[in-house]
Amino acid sequence: MSNYLFSTDPARVDRDRVHAWLRDESYWAQDRSREAQETAMDASRNYGIYEEETGRQVAYARVVTDGATFGWVCDVFVDSDTRGEGLGKMLMAAVIEDLEPLGLRRLILTTATAQGLYEQYGFTHFADPTRVMVRGAGDTSGA
């Protein structure tokens, strides 16, 4: 992992690359417009992992938060060329570490494919999922 760097700098995010990943390869954001993606990124905490040598972005996550009580981890994505190298773990560990000083009471996420990854960082299923509600059309399994 020494050839990768984690960053919280939103200016470093390769917005073109992130939008292409989400539009072309995610199951949750394929219909998200570039304008909507830009608005979402601007209103969120953005995280990235970059190749140390080239600066190329290889992973992304964002967190929607009020900065005091609640956060929603979303749009977590690792470039398909680098999957299996532990970058998802590196990303989640660094995101959790960055959020820890905020003292958020609750951090949530949704996933259809990576429960095992997130369980390693303390995420569990709702004790009573009937208490969780959603409003909106379409696939509600992602961001």
N, C-alpha and C positions, 0 to 999 in steps of 0.2 A: 504493500500500500504506500510505500515511500515515494512512488512516482506520481502520486495524486495529491491534490491540495483541496481542502474544503474552504469555502468562502461564504460569508454572509453579505458580501457587497452586492447590492442590487444592480449596480452599474456594470458589474462583470458578467451578468447573465446574458447569454447569447439568445436573445428573444426570438430571432428567426428560427434557430435550431429547436428551442423549446416548443414553439408553436408547431413546427413541422412534426416533432415527436408526438405531441398530443393529438394533432389532426390526423396523422397518418398511421400511428402505431398504438394509440391507447384505445381502450374499449369504452371509456367514459367521456371523451371530449372531442370525438370526431366531427361533431357538428358545431363546435365552438368557433365563432368567427375570430379573426385576428383582433378586431376591435374589442371584443369581449375579453379575449386573453390579455390584451394590454391593460384593460381596466382592472381585471382581476389581479394581475401582477403588481400594478401600482398601489393597490389597496391591501397588499399582503406583505409578509416577511418572506423574502426569497432566498433560497439556498442553492448552492451549486458545488459540484466536484469537478475539478479541472486537471487535465494532464499537466504535470509540472513542466515538462520540457516544451510542449507546444502551446499550452494555454487552452487547448480545445476542451469544451465542456462535455462531460460524459455522464452527468447525472443532475437531477433537478428535483426540488420540492418547494412547496410554498405553504405558509401557515397563515390562515385568517384568524386574527385574534384581537381582543380588546386590550390586550397587554396587561390585564390584571386578574381576570377570573376564568377565561375560556379561550381555547384554541382549537382550530380544525386543521389537521394535517391533510393536504390534498395535492393532487398533481405530482405525486412521487413517480419519478421515471428514471430508469437507468438505460443508457444507450445499449442497443442490442449487441453491439460489437464488444462490449466490456462486461456483459452479464456473466455471473459466475466467479467474479474476481473479488467479491465481498464489498462492492461499492454501495449496495443497498444498506448493508450493516453500517458501513462508515458514515453514510449520509444520515441514517436515523439516529445513530449515537451522537453525532455532532448537532443535529437539530434539537434533540432532547437536551443536550448540554447547554445550547444557546438559550433555550426557553426556561430552563430551571430557575434562573434568578428572578423571573417574573412571578413565580409562585402561583402559576395557574392552577385553579382547583380542578379543572376538567380539561382534558385533551382528547379529542375524538378523531376518528377517521373511518372511512369505509373502504373495503377492499373485497374483491371477488376472488383474488388469487394469492394473496401474500399474508394470510393470517399468521403463519408460522414465523415470518420475519418480525411482524409487529408484536407478537407475544413475547419475543425476546427483550422488548423494551417496555414491558409492563402493560401493554394493551390487552384487554379481555373483552369478552362479549358482554353486552348489557345483561344484568341479572334479570331484568324484566323488560324484554324488547317491546312489549305492548305499550310501554310508556313513551317510546320514541315515535314521533310522528314526522311526516314529511309532506310538503306541499309542492307540487310541480309535476309536470308530465315527463314521460320518458324513463330511461334507465336511472334508477336512484342508487345504484351500487357504487358510483364514483363521484368525482367532483364535477 
